[in-house]
C-alpha cells in the first residue's frame, strides 16, 4: 500500500491525528517508508496522536522507525498518544522504544 497520498495530506494540512487502526493492507515496509518520509520534514509535521493499533502486517521495521521518530530533534509536534497495541514486538525493541518515549 502506497502512503504517499497520506503523507501529502499530513504535510499540507498540519494534521494532528493519524489513525490507521486495523488497516490490514498496511505492510511493514510501506509504513516504515511513511514514517521515514515524515522525519525528513519534521518542521511541517504536527502529529499529536498516531494509532497503528491492530495493523496486522506491521512489524519490527515500523517499530524501529517509530522509535527514531520519537527521538527526532527539532520536531514541531508533541506526540502525546501512540497506540501500538496488537502489533507483535520483539523483546529486543522494548527498551529502545521505552527510552524513546
N, CA, C and O atoms as a GROMACS GRO file, in nm:
protein
  404
    1UNK      N    1   0.085  -0.119   0.000
    1UNK     CA    2   0.000   0.000   0.000
    1UNK      C    3   0.088   0.124   0.000
    1UNK      O    4   0.179   0.136   0.083
    2UNK      N    5   0.064   0.215  -0.092
    2UNK     CA    6   0.141   0.338  -0.104
    2UNK      C    7   0.079   0.446  -0.016
    2UNK      O    8  -0.039   0.478  -0.030
    3UNK      N    9   0.157   0.501   0.074
    3UNK     CA   10   0.108   0.602   0.167
    3UNK      C   11   0.149   0.743   0.128
    3UNK      O   12   0.142   0.835   0.210
    4UNK      N   13   0.193   0.762   0.003
    4UNK     CA   14   0.239   0.895  -0.037
    4UNK      C   15   0.125   0.997  -0.035
    4UNK      O   16   0.149   1.114  -0.005
    5UNK      N   17   0.003   0.956  -0.067
    5UNK     CA   18  -0.111   1.048  -0.061
    5UNK      C   19  -0.136   1.092   0.083
    5UNK      O   20  -0.160   1.210   0.110
    6UNK      N   21  -0.130   0.997   0.176
    6UNK     CA   22  -0.148   1.030   0.318
    6UNK      C   23  -0.037   1.123   0.365
    6UNK      O   24  -0.062   1.218   0.439
    7UNK      N   25   0.084   1.096   0.322
    7UNK     CA   26   0.197   1.181   0.358
    7UNK      C   27   0.172   1.323   0.310
    7UNK      O   28   0.198   1.418   0.384
    8UNK      N   29   0.123   1.340   0.188
    8UNK     CA   30   0.094   1.473   0.134
    8UNK      C   31  -0.012   1.544   0.216
    8UNK      O   32  -0.001   1.664   0.243
    9UNK      N   33  -0.116   1.470   0.255
    9UNK     CA   34  -0.223   1.530   0.335
    9UNK      C   35  -0.170   1.573   0.471
    9UNK      O   36  -0.199   1.683   0.518
   10UNK      N   37  -0.092   1.487   0.534
   10UNK     CA   38  -0.036   1.519   0.666
   10UNK      C   39   0.052   1.643   0.657
   10UNK      O   40   0.047   1.729   0.746
   11UNK      N   41   0.132   1.653   0.553
   11UNK     CA   42   0.222   1.767   0.539
   11UNK      C   43   0.147   1.895   0.503
   11UNK      O   44   0.180   2.002   0.555
   12UNK      N   45   0.049   1.886   0.415
   12UNK     CA   46  -0.018   2.007   0.367
   12UNK      C   47  -0.123   2.061   0.463
   12UNK      O   48  -0.151   2.181   0.462
   13UNK      N   49  -0.182   1.976   0.544
   13UNK     CA   50  -0.290   2.022   0.631
   13UNK      C   51  -0.248   2.043   0.775
   13UNK      O   52  -0.322   2.102   0.854
   14UNK      N   53  -0.129   1.996   0.810
   14UNK     CA   54  -0.087   2.005   0.951
   14UNK      C   55  -0.170   1.914   1.039
   14UNK      O   56  -0.197   1.947   1.155
   15UNK      N   57  -0.209   1.800   0.986
   15UNK     CA   58  -0.293   1.705   1.060
   15UNK      C   59  -0.231   1.672   1.196
   15UNK      O   60  -0.110   1.653   1.208
   16UNK      N   61  -0.316   1.667   1.296
   16UNK     CA   62  -0.272   1.636   1.432
   16UNK      C   63  -0.296   1.491   1.469
   16UNK      O   64  -0.238   1.442   1.565
   17UNK      N   65  -0.381   1.423   1.395
   17UNK     CA   66  -0.413   1.283   1.424
   17UNK      C   67  -0.396   1.199   1.299
   17UNK      O   68  -0.447   1.233   1.192
   18UNK      N   69  -0.325   1.088   1.313
   18UNK     CA   70  -0.313   0.988   1.207
   18UNK      C   71  -0.361   0.857   1.266
   18UNK      O   72  -0.295   0.797   1.350
   19UNK      N   73  -0.477   0.812   1.221
   19UNK     CA   74  -0.539   0.691   1.273
   19UNK      C   75  -0.546   0.586   1.163
   19UNK      O   76  -0.630   0.594   1.074
   20UNK      N   77  -0.457   0.489   1.170
   20UNK     CA   78  -0.450   0.381   1.072
   20UNK      C   79  -0.496   0.249   1.132
   20UNK      O   80  -0.468   0.142   1.079
   21UNK      N   81  -0.566   0.258   1.242
   21UNK     CA   82  -0.609   0.141   1.319
   21UNK      C   83  -0.678   0.036   1.233
   21UNK      O   84  -0.767   0.066   1.153
   22UNK      N   85  -0.633  -0.089   1.251
   22UNK     CA   86  -0.696  -0.203   1.188
   22UNK      C   87  -0.676  -0.215   1.038
   22UNK      O   88  -0.742  -0.296   0.974
   23UNK      N   89  -0.588  -0.137   0.980
   23UNK     CA   90  -0.567  -0.140   0.836
   23UNK      C   91  -0.481  -0.261   0.800
   23UNK      O   92  -0.360  -0.260   0.818
   24UNK      N   93  -0.546  -0.364   0.748
   24UNK     CA   94  -0.478  -0.489   0.714
   24UNK      C   95  -0.396  -0.479   0.586
   24UNK      O   96  -0.318  -0.569   0.555
   25UNK      N   97  -0.413  -0.371   0.511
   25UNK     CA   98  -0.338  -0.354   0.386
   25UNK      C   99  -0.202  -0.291   0.408
   25UNK      O  100  -0.115  -0.300   0.321
   26UNK      N  101  -0.182  -0.229   0.523
   26UNK     CA  102  -0.053  -0.167   0.551
   26UNK      C  103   0.053  -0.274   0.572
   26UNK      O  104   0.033  -0.368   0.649
   27UNK      N  105   0.163  -0.259   0.505
   27UNK     CA  106   0.275  -0.351   0.525
   27UNK      C  107   0.380  -0.284   0.611
   27UNK      O  108   0.381  -0.162   0.628
   28UNK      N  109   0.469  -0.364   0.664
   28UNK     CA  110   0.578  -0.313   0.744
   28UNK      C  111   0.661  -0.214   0.663
   28UNK      O  112   0.697  -0.107   0.711
   29UNK      N  113   0.691  -0.251   0.541
   29UNK     CA  114   0.774  -0.166   0.455
   29UNK      C  115   0.707  -0.034   0.419
   29UNK      O  116   0.771   0.071   0.422
   30UNK      N  117   0.578  -0.038   0.385
   30UNK     CA  118   0.510   0.085   0.345
   30UNK      C  119   0.497   0.182   0.462
   30UNK      O  120   0.512   0.303   0.445
   31UNK      N  121   0.469   0.131   0.580
   31UNK     CA  122   0.454   0.218   0.695
   31UNK      C  123   0.590   0.273   0.740
   31UNK      O  124   0.599   0.389   0.782
   32UNK      N  125   0.694   0.192   0.731
   32UNK     CA  126   0.828   0.242   0.764
   32UNK      C  127   0.867   0.354   0.669
   32UNK      O  128   0.922   0.455   0.713
   33UNK      N  129   0.838   0.340   0.540
   33UNK     CA  130   0.869   0.446   0.443
   33UNK      C  131   0.791   0.573   0.474
   33UNK      O  132   0.845   0.683   0.461
   34UNK      N  133   0.666   0.559   0.515
   34UNK     CA  134   0.583   0.673   0.552
   34UNK      C  135   0.645   0.748   0.670
   34UNK      O  136   0.658   0.870   0.667
   35UNK      N  137   0.683   0.674   0.773
   35UNK     CA  138   0.742   0.737   0.892
   35UNK      C  139   0.877   0.800   0.858
   35UNK      O  140   0.906   0.911   0.903
   36UNK      N  141   0.957   0.732   0.779
   36UNK     CA  142   1.086   0.788   0.738
   36UNK      C  143   1.066   0.918   0.659
   36UNK      O  144   1.141   1.014   0.678
   37UNK      N  145   0.966   0.921   0.572
   37UNK     CA  146   0.939   1.041   0.492
   37UNK      C  147   0.895   1.157   0.581
   37UNK      O  148   0.932   1.272   0.558
   38UNK      N  149   0.816   1.127   0.682
   38UNK     CA  150   0.774   1.230   0.777
   38UNK      C  151   0.895   1.289   0.849
   38UNK      O  152   0.903   1.410   0.870
   39UNK      N  153   0.988   1.204   0.887
   39UNK     CA  154   1.106   1.251   0.960
   39UNK      C  155   1.195   1.341   0.874
   39UNK      O  156   1.275   1.418   0.928
   40UNK      N  157   1.182   1.333   0.742
   40UNK     CA  158   1.261   1.419   0.653
   40UNK      C  159   1.213   1.563   0.657
   40UNK      O  160   1.288   1.654   0.620
   41UNK      N  161   1.088   1.586   0.701
   41UNK     CA  162   1.032   1.720   0.703
   41UNK      C  163   0.970   1.748   0.840
   41UNK      O  164   0.851   1.779   0.848
   42UNK      N  165   1.047   1.738   0.946
   42UNK     CA  166   0.990   1.746   1.081
   42UNK      C  167   0.922   1.878   1.114
   42UNK      O  168   0.829   1.879   1.196
   43UNK      N  169   0.964   1.987   1.054
   43UNK     CA  170   0.903   2.117   1.086
   43UNK      C  171   0.762   2.131   1.031
   43UNK      O  172   0.687   2.219   1.074
   44UNK      N  173   0.726   2.045   0.936
   44UNK     CA  174   0.592   2.051   0.875
   44UNK      C  175   0.494   1.953   0.940
   44UNK      O  176   0.379   1.945   0.898
   45UNK      N  177   0.538   1.881   1.039
   45UNK     CA  178   0.455   1.777   1.100
   45UNK      C  179   0.410   1.822   1.238
   45UNK      O  180   0.490   1.872   1.318
   46UNK      N  181   0.282   1.803   1.265
   46UNK     CA  182   0.224   1.845   1.393
   46UNK      C  183   0.142   1.732   1.456
   46UNK      O  184   0.044   1.757   1.525
   47UNK      N  185   0.182   1.611   1.431
   47UNK     CA  186   0.106   1.495   1.478
   47UNK      C  187   0.111   1.486   1.630
   47UNK      O  188   0.218   1.487   1.691
   48UNK      N  189  -0.007   1.476   1.689
   48UNK     CA  190  -0.018   1.459   1.833
   48UNK      C  191  -0.064   1.318   1.868
   48UNK      O  192  -0.036   1.269   1.978
   49UNK      N  193  -0.134   1.252   1.776
   49UNK     CA  194  -0.184   1.117   1.801
   49UNK      C  195  -0.157   1.030   1.679
   49UNK      O  196  -0.189   1.067   1.566
   50UNK      N  197  -0.098   0.913   1.704
   50UNK     CA  198  -0.068   0.816   1.599
   50UNK      C  199  -0.118   0.681   1.645
   50UNK      O  200  -0.073   0.629   1.747
   51UNK      N  201  -0.211   0.623   1.570
   51UNK     CA  202  -0.263   0.491   1.604
   51UNK      C  203  -0.232   0.391   1.493
   51UNK      O  204  -0.274   0.408   1.378
   52UNK      N  205  -0.158   0.288   1.530
   52UNK     CA  206  -0.128   0.176   1.440
   52UNK      C  207  -0.190   0.048   1.496
   52UNK      O  208  -0.156  -0.062   1.454
   53UNK      N  209  -0.281   0.065   1.589
   53UNK     CA  210  -0.344  -0.048   1.658
   53UNK      C  211  -0.398  -0.151   1.558
   53UNK      O  212  -0.467  -0.119   1.462
   54UNK      N  213  -0.363  -0.276   1.586
   54UNK     CA  214  -0.413  -0.391   1.510
   54UNK      C  215  -0.383  -0.384   1.360
   54UNK      O  216  -0.458  -0.442   1.281
   55UNK      N  217  -0.277  -0.317   1.321
   55UNK     CA  218  -0.231  -0.323   1.182
   55UNK      C  219  -0.150  -0.452   1.171
   55UNK      O  220  -0.030  -0.454   1.200
   56UNK      N  221  -0.216  -0.556   1.130
   56UNK     CA  222  -0.164  -0.692   1.143
   56UNK      C  223  -0.037  -0.722   1.065
   56UNK      O  224   0.035  -0.816   1.099
   57UNK      N  225  -0.006  -0.646   0.963
   57UNK     CA  226   0.112  -0.674   0.882
   57UNK      C  227   0.231  -0.585   0.918
   57UNK      O  228   0.337  -0.593   0.855
   58UNK      N  229   0.212  -0.501   1.019
   58UNK     CA  230   0.319  -0.413   1.064
   58UNK      C  231   0.412  -0.491   1.155
   58UNK      O  232   0.367  -0.575   1.233
   59UNK      N  233   0.542  -0.465   1.144
   59UNK     CA  234   0.637  -0.541   1.223
   59UNK      C  235   0.753  -0.458   1.276
   59UNK      O  236   0.739  -0.339   1.304
   60UNK      N  237   0.865  -0.524   1.290
   60UNK     CA  238   0.981  -0.467   1.359
   60UNK      C  239   1.037  -0.342   1.291
   60UNK      O  240   1.080  -0.249   1.359
   61UNK      N  241   1.037  -0.339   1.160
   61UNK     CA  242   1.090  -0.224   1.088
   61UNK      C  243   1.012  -0.098   1.122
   61UNK      O  244   1.070   0.010   1.139
   62UNK      N  245   0.881  -0.111   1.132
   62UNK     CA  246   0.797   0.003   1.169
   62UNK      C  247   0.820   0.045   1.312
   62UNK      O  248   0.827   0.164   1.342
   63UNK      N  249   0.833  -0.052   1.403
   63UNK     CA  250   0.856  -0.020   1.544
   63UNK      C  251   0.988   0.055   1.558
   63UNK      O  252   0.996   0.152   1.634
   64UNK      N  253   1.091   0.012   1.487
   64UNK     CA  254   1.219   0.081   1.490
   64UNK      C  255   1.205   0.224   1.437
   64UNK      O  256   1.263   0.317   1.493
   65UNK      N  257   1.127   0.241   1.328
   65UNK     CA  258   1.105   0.374   1.272
   65UNK      C  259   1.029   0.464   1.369
   65UNK      O  260   1.059   0.583   1.378
   66UNK      N  261   0.932   0.410   1.440
   66UNK     CA  262   0.859   0.487   1.541
   66UNK      C  263   0.956   0.534   1.650
   66UNK      O  264   0.948   0.647   1.696
   67UNK      N  265   1.047   0.446   1.691
   67UNK     CA  266   1.147   0.483   1.791
   67UNK      C  267   1.233   0.598   1.743
   67UNK      O  268   1.262   0.690   1.819
   68UNK      N  269   1.273   0.595   1.616
   68UNK     CA  270   1.353   0.704   1.559
   68UNK      C  271   1.270   0.832   1.552
   68UNK      O  272   1.320   0.942   1.579
   69UNK      N  273   1.142   0.818   1.515
   69UNK     CA  274   1.053   0.934   1.508
   69UNK      C  275   1.043   1.003   1.643
   69UNK      O  276   1.045   1.126   1.652
   70UNK      N  277   1.031   0.924   1.747
   70UNK     CA  278   1.019   0.979   1.882
   70UNK      C  279   1.145   1.051   1.927
   70UNK      O  280   1.140   1.134   2.018
   71UNK      N  281   1.258   1.020   1.865
   71UNK     CA  282   1.386   1.080   1.904
   71UNK      C  283   1.430   1.192   1.810
   71UNK      O  284   1.539   1.247   1.827
   72UNK      N  285   1.347   1.227   1.712
   72UNK     CA  286   1.384   1.328   1.614
   72UNK      C  287   1.391   1.465   1.680
   72UNK      O  288   1.296   1.511   1.743
   73UNK      N  289   1.506   1.531   1.665
   73UNK     CA  290   1.526   1.665   1.720
   73UNK      C  291   1.460   1.770   1.630
   73UNK      O  292   1.448   1.752   1.509
   74UNK      N  293   1.419   1.880   1.692
   74UNK     CA  294   1.366   1.991   1.615
   74UNK      C  295   1.228   1.967   1.557
   74UNK      O  296   1.188   2.035   1.462
   75UNK      N  297   1.156   1.874   1.610
   75UNK     CA  298   1.023   1.842   1.558
   75UNK      C  299   0.920   1.936   1.621
   75UNK      O  300   0.922   1.959   1.742
   76UNK      N  301   0.831   1.989   1.538
   76UNK     CA  302   0.730   2.083   1.585
   76UNK      C  303   0.601   2.013   1.626
   76UNK      O  304   0.492   2.064   1.599
   77UNK      N  305   0.611   1.902   1.686
   77UNK     CA  306   0.491   1.835   1.733
   77UNK      C  307   0.521   1.763   1.862
   77UNK      O  308   0.636   1.732   1.892
   78UNK      N  309   0.419   1.739   1.935
   78UNK     CA  310   0.433   1.665   2.060
   78UNK      C  311   0.344   1.543   2.050
   78UNK      O  312   0.223   1.551   2.073
   79UNK      N  313   0.402   1.432   2.016
   79UNK     CA  314   0.326   1.308   2.004
   79UNK      C  315   0.287   1.265   2.144
   79UNK      O  316   0.369   1.212   2.219
   80UNK      N  317   0.163   1.289   2.180
   80UNK     CA  318   0.118   1.258   2.315
   80UNK      C  319   0.039   1.128   2.322
   80UNK      O  320   0.016   1.075   2.431
   81UNK      N  321  -0.003   1.075   2.207
   81UNK     CA  322  -0.076   0.948   2.204
   81UNK      C  323  -0.017   0.859   2.097
   81UNK      O  324  -0.010   0.896   1.979
   82UNK      N  325   0.026   0.742   2.138
   82UNK     CA  326   0.083   0.644   2.045
   82UNK      C  327   0.023   0.509   2.078
   82UNK      O  328   0.039   0.459   2.189
   83UNK      N  329  -0.048   0.449   1.983
   83UNK     CA  330  -0.112   0.320   2.006
   83UNK      C  331  -0.050   0.215   1.914
   83UNK      O  332  -0.071   0.216   1.793
   84UNK      N  333   0.027   0.127   1.974
   84UNK     CA  334   0.090   0.016   1.902
   84UNK      C  335   0.031  -0.118   1.945
   84UNK      O  336   0.088  -0.223   1.917
   85UNK      N  337  -0.082  -0.114   2.014
   85UNK     CA  338  -0.140  -0.238   2.065
   85UNK      C  339  -0.180  -0.330   1.950
   85UNK      O  340  -0.227  -0.285   1.845
   86UNK      N  341  -0.161  -0.456   1.973
   86UNK     CA  342  -0.194  -0.557   1.873
   86UNK      C  343  -0.084  -0.581   1.771
   86UNK      O  344  -0.101  -0.661   1.679
   87UNK      N  345   0.029  -0.512   1.787
   87UNK     CA  346   0.142  -0.532   1.696
   87UNK      C  347   0.247  -0.616   1.768
   87UNK      O  348   0.299  -0.576   1.872
   88UNK      N  349   0.279  -0.733   1.713
   88UNK     CA  350   0.382  -0.815   1.777
   88UNK      C  351   0.515  -0.742   1.779
   88UNK      O  352   0.557  -0.684   1.679
   89UNK      N  353   0.582  -0.745   1.894
   89UNK     CA  354   0.704  -0.669   1.911
   89UNK      C  355   0.812  -0.758   1.971
   89UNK      O  356   0.792  -0.819   2.076
   90UNK      N  357   0.924  -0.764   1.904
   90UNK     CA  358   1.039  -0.838   1.953
   90UNK      C  359   1.086  -0.777   2.084
   90UNK      O  360   1.090  -0.655   2.098
   91UNK      N  361   1.120  -0.860   2.179
   91UNK     CA  362   1.163  -0.814   2.311
   91UNK      C  363   1.282  -0.718   2.302
   91UNK      O  364   1.293  -0.626   2.383
   92UNK      N  365   1.369  -0.738   2.205
   92UNK     CA  366   1.487  -0.651   2.193
   92UNK      C  367   1.450  -0.506   2.160
   92UNK      O  368   1.534  -0.417   2.174
   93UNK      N  369   1.328  -0.482   2.115
   93UNK     CA  370   1.285  -0.346   2.083
   93UNK      C  371   1.215  -0.276   2.199
   93UNK      O  372   1.189  -0.156   2.192
   94UNK      N  373   1.185  -0.350   2.305
   94UNK     CA  374   1.114  -0.290   2.418
   94UNK      C  375   1.194  -0.176   2.481
   94UNK      O  376   1.142  -0.066   2.497
   95UNK      N  377   1.319  -0.202   2.516
   95UNK     CA  378   1.399  -0.099   2.583
   95UNK      C  379   1.422   0.023   2.495
   95UNK      O  380   1.400   0.135   2.541
   96UNK      N  381   1.466   0.007   2.368
   96UNK     CA  382   1.486   0.127   2.285
   96UNK      C  383   1.356   0.208   2.268
   96UNK      O  384   1.360   0.331   2.267
   97UNK      N  385   1.245   0.141   2.253
   97UNK     CA  386   1.119   0.213   2.237
   97UNK      C  387   1.082   0.286   2.366
   97UNK      O  388   1.039   0.402   2.362
   98UNK      N  389   1.099   0.220   2.478
   98UNK     CA  390   1.070   0.285   2.608
   98UNK      C  391   1.163   0.404   2.632
   98UNK      O  392   1.119   0.506   2.685
   99UNK      N  393   1.288   0.392   2.594
   99UNK     CA  394   1.381   0.503   2.611
   99UNK      C  395   1.343   0.620   2.521
   99UNK      O  396   1.361   0.736   2.559
  100UNK      N  397   1.291   0.591   2.402
  100UNK     CA  398   1.250   0.697   2.311
  100UNK      C  399   1.128   0.770   2.363
  100UNK      O  400   1.113   0.891   2.343
  101UNK      N  401   1.040   0.696   2.430
  101UNK     CA  402   0.917   0.756   2.484
  101UNK      C  403   0.955   0.839   2.604
  101UNK      O  404   0.868   0.900   2.667
   0.00000   0.00000   0.00000
